Amino acid sequence: MVKRIWPVFLVIFMLIGAALACSFSFSSASIENIHLARDQEGEDRATTFNPLDTVYVVFDLEHAPPETTMQAIWTLVEVNGEEVNEVLLESEEIETSSAEVWFSLSNSEGLPIGNYKVDIFLNEEREETLTFEVAPE
């Protein structure tokens, strides 16, 4: 009787292990070389921008499987010395693998003078936050 039960427990154990493996995922994806810039290529690095500039956040996504998701949330933190914390733009969530990635913020009427931040999300978890300023020309 004991010999017949052992294979049943082994099969149950294997099924539980397979179910747990499917519900947990581990990604070694990482954000490298992140910076703000005035150009999509990331060559004109800056932390202070003019109101009519397009602000880019540029970085390398390393070791990312194809289903990795990325998103940028741009926030106006402070204007005229007063805290605002107004979300200006939530980018579409993109699905990508290892690559150079960029997100941008601009306004044809000009961004308000003040302090900003951009939060970068990797698989729905905030991974990086960069701060910058928009100042008069």
C-alpha positions in Angstrom: 0.0 0.0 0.0 2.8 2.4 0.9 4.5 1.8 -2.5 1.3 2.8 -4.4 0.9 6.1 -2.4 4.4 7.3 -3.0 4.0 7.9 -6.8 0.7 9.8 -6.1 2.5 12.2 -3.7 5.3 12.6 -6.2 2.9 13.6 -8.9 1.0 16.0 -6.6 4.3 17.6 -5.5 5.4 18.1 -9.2 2.0 19.7 -10.1 2.2 22.1 -7.1 5.8 23.0 -8.1 4.8 23.6 -11.7 1.9 25.8 -10.6 4.1 27.9 -8.3 6.7 28.3 -11.1 4.1 29.6 -13.4 2.8 32.2 -10.9 6.2 33.7 -10.1 8.4 35.4 -12.6 11.9 36.7 -12.2 13.3 39.3 -14.5 16.9 40.4 -14.5 16.0 43.5 -16.5 17.8 46.6 -15.5 17.9 50.3 -16.4 21.5 51.5 -17.2 22.9 54.9 -18.3 19.8 56.9 -17.5 19.9 60.6 -18.1 17.9 63.6 -19.3 18.6 65.3 -22.6 17.4 67.8 -25.2 17.6 65.2 -28.0 16.2 61.7 -28.5 19.7 60.2 -28.9 20.6 61.5 -25.5 23.7 63.3 -26.6 22.7 66.8 -25.4 22.5 66.0 -21.7 20.8 68.6 -19.4 19.0 69.0 -16.1 17.7 72.5 -16.8 15.5 73.2 -19.8 13.8 76.1 -21.5 9.9 76.2 -21.6 9.8 75.3 -25.3 12.4 72.5 -25.1 11.4 68.9 -25.5 12.7 67.0 -22.4 13.9 63.4 -23.1 14.7 60.7 -20.6 17.0 58.2 -22.3 18.4 54.9 -21.0 19.5 51.4 -21.9 17.3 48.5 -21.0 19.6 45.6 -20.3 18.9 41.8 -19.9 15.1 42.2 -20.5 12.9 39.5 -21.8 10.5 40.4 -24.6 7.5 40.9 -22.4 9.2 43.6 -20.2 7.0 46.7 -19.7 8.1 50.3 -19.4 6.3 53.5 -18.6 7.2 57.1 -17.7 5.2 59.4 -15.5 6.0 63.1 -15.7 5.1 65.3 -12.7 5.2 69.1 -12.1 6.5 69.1 -8.6 6.8 72.8 -7.8 6.0 76.1 -9.5 6.7 79.6 -8.1 7.9 78.0 -4.8 4.6 76.2 -4.3 4.2 72.4 -4.3 1.9 71.2 -7.0 2.6 67.5 -7.6 0.5 67.5 -10.7 0.9 64.5 -13.1 1.3 66.1 -16.5 1.7 63.0 -18.6 1.5 59.2 -18.1 3.1 57.6 -21.2 1.5 54.6 -22.8 2.9 51.4 -21.2 5.2 49.9 -23.8 6.4 46.3 -24.1 10.0 45.9 -25.1 13.1 43.8 -24.7 16.7 45.0 -24.3 17.2 48.2 -26.2 17.8 51.9 -26.0 14.6 53.5 -24.7 13.4 57.1 -24.5 10.3 59.0 -23.4 9.6 62.7 -23.9 7.7 65.6 -22.5 6.9 68.8 -24.4 4.2 71.5 -24.7 3.8 73.7 -27.8 2.7 76.5 -25.5 5.7 76.0 -23.3 6.2 74.1 -20.0 5.6 76.2 -16.8 8.7 77.4 -15.0 9.3 75.1 -12.1 10.7 71.8 -10.8 9.7 68.5 -12.3 10.4 64.8 -12.0 10.0 61.8 -14.2 9.4 58.3 -12.7 10.4 55.3 -14.8 8.5 52.1 -14.2 9.9 48.7 -15.1 7.3 45.9 -15.0 4.9 48.3 -13.1 7.5 49.0 -10.3 9.1 52.4 -10.0 12.7 51.8 -10.9 14.2 55.3 -11.3 13.3 59.0 -10.6 15.0 61.9 -12.2 14.5 65.6 -11.4 14.9 68.6 -13.6 14.0 72.3 -13.8 12.3 74.4 -16.4 13.8 77.9 -16.3 13.3 81.1 -18.3 15.3 81.4 -21.4 
